[in-house]
Amino acid sequence: MSPRLASGLWVSAYLARLRLADIPAYVTQKGDVTAGAVVVKVATLDGKAQAFQRSFDLAADARIWVTLAEGPEMEVDAVLTRQKARDRDLWVIELEDRAGRTLLDQDGLAE
């Protein structure tokens, strides 16, 4: 297993990639710069959204992105509100992209 990148550094690199892809992104909650968990929400601008979080896949022995919530944006926001209340170290990054692109499947972000 490879060492984990500090959360703040990962978020900065991710935001740079999103800018290069012309995907608007906003940090709506800044978490712990060293070890805060990261949630990525993408709003498709049609009233729907998805939120993703990192999880450890024991079978693959790797960290992967899994769907935390999806559906009407208000419902996804409610899930994020509960997550933020439970974890003060949590980072929340919100994207706006009609196609639902997050780039989380790209090299360097997928695992």
C-alpha positions, 0 to 999 in steps of 0.5 A: 500500500502506498503512503497517503498524500496529505489532504490539503495537498491532494485537494490543491492538486485536485482543484488544479486538475478541475480548473484545467478541465473547466469544471467549476469547483468550490471548497465548501468545508475546509478540513484537516490539512493533514488527514481530513477525509474528502467528499466530492459532490457534483451537481448536474444543474438539473436538480440532481447530484452525487457525492463520493467518498474514499473507502478502503476495498479489502479485496483490492487492497486499495482506497477507492471512491464510492458513492455516498449519496445520489439523487435530488440535490437537496437530499444529497445536501442533507447527507453532507450536512449530517457528515459535516456535523459528525466530522469536523475534519472533513473536506467538502468539494462541490463541483458543477458539471452537466455531464457529472464529470468528477475526474475521480477515475483518472490516474492519480485520483482513482486510488 
